[in-house]
Every structure is written in C-alpha cells, then in structure tokens.
C-alpha cells in the first residue's frame, strides 16, 4: 500500500450524514465487494513530533466516487470488480466537538489500489502522514525547560513530570509530560506560550494539537498585538476534562482550530495561553499535557 502526499480536491467540508450507509448495497443488479476499515495509524518524521492522533472518521473514495464518511471498523460496500483506486481523507472532530467532523487540512490523502472481488471483504488499515510543506512548533516536555511563561496572576506552576520520579501512566510518551495541580490554596493556573510569535495570514489554516488528561476543564485563549501596539487576550475554547464516571482518567487528543480565533485584521504577534480554575465542588484538580503542536503552512 502507499499514500499520496497531495491534496484531493472536491471533497465537501462536512458530510456527517454520510456516516450512515450512503446507498443501497446493490445498484443496477450489481453485487458489492467490501472494505473493512481496520486500525488507523499516523507516521511522522522527527521534525513533526509525536505520531499520536485522533483520526475519528475517513472520507472514502473508489475511482473518485465518494462512498461516504466512515468510522474505523466500518464495513464499506463498493460496487467495483477488479483493480480499484481507493483514496481516504482523514477526518477529525474539530475543537473536540463530536458533531463537527472536518477533513484535517494537514494530513495527506492516503491512496492505494486494491483488486476487489464481489462478496469478498478486504481489510484496509491506512497509515496517514502530514503534508511536506508544513511548519511545526512543538512542546513535548522532553528537553530542558519549556516554551511557556507563567502569568503573574497564576498561583500554581507548570511542572516537567518525568519518568524517573513519577508513575508511567502520568506520562503520555517520551521522557516527560507537563503537569499542574490545583487546590484551595492554589486554585488558578495561567501560562502563555512565550516562543516566537505566529504571524500567519488571516485566512491561513492553523491548528493546535494537544494530548491531555485531566479532571478539570481548561481554557485555551489567544493573545494578539493590535496595530496600536496593545495586547489583547481573548478566551476561545473550553476543553472538557478527560476523567470518566469510573476512577479512570485516560489520555485524549484534541485538534483546536485557531484560524477563527486569530483572524483579526491588524493583529499580529499571535500567541495562545492555557488557563484552568479549580472546579466548584472539587478540593483538588490535576492536569497533564503532552505533545502540544501548532501546525500551519
């Protein structure tokens, strides 16, 4: 199998309705072959950071005909016989919202050719990759220090939580993750990205990717400098905690679309910040972060 590192044009931005079967299994008396979607993987180069992903859906094409939008594990009827060009476009849940399924603009289209046989099922386990022409900023907490600055009003700090001193389940991957903790004496966390500012065009796609586990919701906000030189902070998106009804608190991944948040005419030197407040009714809260990426063209 192989993948094509070029965009595939003409795909609609949102086809959630096609998560249902998009048509009858038989058409004009035809008998379908079937594709079984298996595990979905992401391959990354060193400069692209972690290969963790949350590809939730794929847009499936056979010989350039859209077959629908399918979740991993879906069994897809294909009215083809013999060599068939299959293209898959990776989809994510934008801003972590289940009903906002979007083609991720930074994953290249996967392409392969399969010899389909009516009534037979072939398992397809695609490996996606990033496009080649992207720019990454990455904080994986595996180096010395990190690219965040503490806000003076923050009464707690961001720790580098490493594998030498802490349980493995508290570190997502690599040598360390970030972590912070809240309680009644330290109920507020606020840190801002303090690396080189982002100055992409207003209409340029840009996403913040992040792995996290938490029992408190976080606020992702944006900071911009206006033409007049003033700094403005704008609350943007609340990230729901990952803890479950049982005692577990799994790691999750979120893709945050920053284009709308940063799309202000005359704004430049764009940054983002993370805030968290101790939830009402909780005596403590804990948040772990890893593989924070800003991806743009």
C-alpha positions in Angstrom: 0.0 0.0 0.0 1.1 3.6 -0.5 -0.2 7.1 0.3 -0.4 10.1 -1.9 1.1 13.3 -0.4 -1.1 15.7 -2.4 -4.5 17.2 -1.6 -7.6 15.6 -3.1 -9.9 18.3 -4.4 -13.6 18.5 -4.4 -14.4 16.8 -1.1 -17.1 18.6 0.9 -16.1 20.1 4.3 -18.8 18.2 6.3 -20.6 15.0 5.4 -21.8 13.8 8.7 -25.0 12.5 7.3 -22.9 10.1 5.2 -21.9 8.2 8.4 -24.9 6.2 7.6 -24.9 3.9 4.6 -24.9 6.2 1.6 -26.8 4.0 -0.7 -28.1 0.5 -1.3 -25.6 -2.3 -1.4 -26.8 -3.2 -4.8 -27.1 -0.9 -7.8 -28.4 -1.9 -11.2 -28.2 -5.5 -10.1 -24.5 -5.2 -9.0 -23.0 -7.3 -6.2 -20.6 -5.3 -4.0 -17.2 -6.1 -2.7 -16.4 -4.8 0.8 -13.7 -2.8 2.5 -13.3 -3.4 6.3 -11.6 -0.3 7.9 -9.0 -1.5 10.4 -6.6 0.3 12.6 -5.7 3.8 11.5 -2.1 5.0 12.1 -0.1 8.2 11.6 3.5 8.2 10.5 5.7 11.2 11.4 9.2 12.5 10.7 11.4 13.6 13.5 10.6 17.3 12.9 6.8 16.6 13.0 6.8 15.3 16.6 4.5 12.6 18.0 2.6 10.2 15.9 -0.3 10.3 18.2 -3.6 11.1 16.5 -7.4 11.1 16.9 -8.5 10.4 13.4 -12.1 9.6 14.0 -13.5 9.3 10.5 -12.4 8.8 6.9 -13.9 10.1 3.7 -13.7 7.1 1.4 -13.5 7.3 -2.5 -13.4 4.5 -5.0 -12.3 5.6 -8.5 -13.0 9.2 -7.4 -16.6 8.3 -6.4 -17.5 9.3 -2.8 -18.7 6.2 -0.8 -19.3 8.2 2.4 -17.7 9.1 5.7 -16.9 6.1 7.9 -15.6 5.4 11.3 -12.8 2.9 11.9 -14.3 -0.6 11.9 -16.9 0.3 9.3 -17.6 -2.3 6.5 -18.0 -0.4 3.3 -19.8 -1.8 0.2 -18.0 -1.0 -3.1 -19.7 -1.7 -6.4 -16.5 -2.4 -8.2 -14.8 -5.6 -9.6 -11.0 -5.7 -10.2 -8.4 -3.1 -9.8 -9.9 -0.1 -8.0 -8.2 3.2 -6.9 -9.0 3.8 -3.3 -8.5 7.2 -1.7 -9.0 8.0 2.0 -9.1 11.5 3.6 -8.6 11.7 7.3 -11.2 13.4 9.4 -11.1 14.8 13.0 -13.6 16.3 15.4 -12.8 20.0 15.3 -12.3 21.6 18.7 -13.3 18.2 20.2 -16.9 18.6 19.2 -18.5 15.3 18.2 -20.8 16.8 15.6 -18.2 19.0 14.0 -16.4 16.4 11.8 -13.9 18.0 9.4 -11.3 16.8 7.0 -8.0 17.6 8.7 -6.2 20.0 6.3 -2.7 18.8 7.3 -2.9 15.1 6.8 -2.1 13.9 3.2 -4.6 11.8 1.3 -4.0 8.1 1.5 -4.1 6.2 -1.8 -3.8 2.6 -2.7 -5.1 0.2 -5.5 -7.0 -2.9 -4.5 -8.1 -5.9 -6.5 -11.8 -6.1 -5.4 -13.9 -9.2 -5.7 -17.7 -9.1 -5.3 -18.9 -10.5 -2.0 -15.3 -10.7 -0.6 -14.0 -8.4 2.2 -10.6 -6.8 2.3 -9.2 -5.2 5.4 -7.8 -1.7 4.9 -5.6 -0.3 7.7 -4.3 3.1 6.4 -1.3 5.0 7.7 -1.6 8.7 7.1 1.2 11.3 7.2 1.5 15.1 7.3 1.9 17.1 4.1 5.5 18.0 3.3 5.1 21.8 3.2 4.1 22.4 6.9 5.6 24.4 9.7 5.6 22.9 13.3 6.1 24.4 16.7 6.3 21.5 19.2 6.5 21.3 23.0 6.9 17.7 24.2 8.5 18.5 27.6 11.4 16.1 26.8 14.0 18.9 26.6 15.4 21.4 29.1 12.5 23.6 30.3 9.5 24.5 28.1 8.3 27.4 25.9 5.6 28.8 28.3 5.7 31.7 30.7 3.9 31.9 34.0 1.3 34.7 34.2 1.8 36.8 37.3 -1.7 36.0 38.5 -1.2 32.3 38.3 -0.8 30.8 41.8 0.4 27.4 40.7 3.2 26.3 38.4 3.7 24.1 35.4 6.0 21.1 36.2 8.0 18.8 33.9 6.7 15.4 35.1 9.4 12.9 34.2 9.6 9.1 34.1 12.3 9.0 36.7 10.1 10.2 39.5 6.5 9.6 38.6 4.1 6.8 37.5 4.3 5.8 33.9 0.5 6.4 33.4 1.1 10.1 34.2 3.5 10.5 31.2 2.0 10.2 27.8 5.2 9.2 25.9 8.9 10.1 25.8 10.8 11.3 28.8 8.3 13.6 30.4 4.9 15.4 30.2 3.8 18.7 31.6 1.6 18.8 34.7 0.0 21.2 37.1 -2.2 20.9 40.2 -4.9 22.9 41.8 -6.2 23.0 45.4 -8.0 25.5 47.7 -4.7 27.4 48.3 -3.7 27.4 44.6 -6.9 27.5 42.6 -5.8 29.2 39.4 -3.3 28.3 36.6 -2.4 30.6 33.7 0.6 30.2 31.3 1.2 31.7 27.9 3.3 30.5 25.0 6.5 32.6 25.0 8.3 31.5 21.9 8.5 33.3 18.6 5.0 34.7 17.8 2.9 33.3 15.0 2.2 35.7 12.1 0.3 33.6 9.5 -2.2 35.3 7.2 -5.8 35.7 8.4 -7.2 33.0 6.2 -4.3 30.5 6.7 -5.3 27.3 8.4 -3.6 26.7 11.8 -4.3 24.1 14.4 -3.2 23.5 17.9 -2.9 19.8 18.7 -2.6 18.5 22.2 -2.6 15.3 24.3 -4.0 15.7 27.8 -5.6 14.0 30.8 -7.4 16.0 33.4 -10.2 16.2 35.9 -10.8 19.9 35.3 -11.7 21.8 32.2 -9.1 24.1 30.6 -9.5 27.3 28.7 -7.5 27.8 25.6 -7.3 31.5 24.8 -5.5 33.6 22.2 -3.3 36.7 22.6 -2.7 39.2 19.8 -1.0 42.6 19.4 -3.0 45.2 17.6 -1.8 47.8 15.1 -1.8 50.3 18.0 0.6 48.1 20.0 -1.9 47.0 22.6 -2.0 43.3 23.7 -5.5 41.7 23.8 -6.3 38.4 25.4 -9.4 36.6 24.1 -11.0 33.5 25.7 -11.6 31.0 22.9 -12.3 27.3 23.8 -13.0 25.2 26.9 -11.5 21.8 26.8 -13.6 19.2 28.7 -11.9 17.1 31.3 -11.0 13.5 30.3 -12.0 11.8 33.5 -14.7 9.2 33.4 -17.6 8.1 35.6 -15.3 5.4 36.9 -12.0 6.4 38.5 -10.1 6.3 35.2 -8.6 9.5 33.7 -7.4 8.5 30.2 -5.2 10.5 27.8 -7.1 12.2 25.0 -6.1 14.2 21.9 -7.8 17.4 20.7 -7.4 19.4 17.5 -8.1 23.1 18.1 -8.8 25.3 15.1 -7.1 28.6 15.8 -7.7 30.3 12.5 -11.0 31.9 13.6 -9.5 32.9 17.0 -6.6 34.6 15.4 -8.4 36.1 12.4 -8.4 39.8 13.3 -7.4 42.4 10.8 -4.4 44.3 12.0 -3.5 41.7 14.6 0.0 40.3 14.7 2.4 38.5 17.1 -0.2 35.9 17.8 0.2 33.5 20.8 -2.0 31.2 22.8 -2.5 30.6 26.5 -3.8 28.0 28.9 -5.9 28.7 32.0 -7.6 26.4 34.5 -9.7 27.2 37.6 -10.3 24.7 40.4 -13.8 23.4 39.7 -16.6 24.1 42.2 -17.1 21.2 44.5 -13.6 19.8 44.0 -10.9 20.1 46.6 -8.1 19.3 44.1 -7.6 19.0 40.4 -4.8 17.7 38.2 -4.0 18.3 34.5 -1.3 16.6 32.4 -0.2 17.8 29.0 2.0 16.5 26.2 2.9 16.9 22.5 1.5 20.4 22.2 1.9 21.4 18.5 1.0 24.4 16.4 0.7 23.3 12.8 0.5 25.7 9.9 1.5 26.1 6.2 
